[in-house]
Amino acid sequence: EVFPITIYARTTENTKFDFNISVEKTNLSFLNPDAKWEFINNEYKTTLWFEAKNSNASLSKISIKLLRNNEAFQEANINLNPIKFENTLSNKDFSHLVASSL
């Protein structure tokens, strides 16, 4: 099961900086760890893509750091409620894994 999570970030910084994203996960692939950020209406936006490997997959935390000269100067964490994944019956129309809510 592939699914997106869209992140919005606001900062008062008006200097050049980079984003660093890290995740706490189990049985899950982070498909775009170098996600590109867009600056729209005074906030940054990106969409992170994940793929659950099985029904035991979990994503518990997303951490975002703002870096200048490879040093973090701002950091935010998002603690996520557990995502329930369920196996589906064998069918060519399904990926055999479905999230009950995102």
Number of C-alpha atoms within 10 A of each C-alpha: 18 16 14 13 10 9 14 13 13 11 10 7 9 6 6 9 16 14 17 16 18 13 15 12 16 14 13 19 16 16 14 12 14 11 15 12 16 12 12 9 8 10 13 15 17 16 16 17 16 19 15 22 16 17 19 14 18 20 20 15 15 16 14 18 18 19 16 14 9 11 11 15 11 13 13 11 13 12 11 11 11 13 16 14 20 15 15 12 10 10 8 7 6 12 13 15 18 18 15 9 8 11
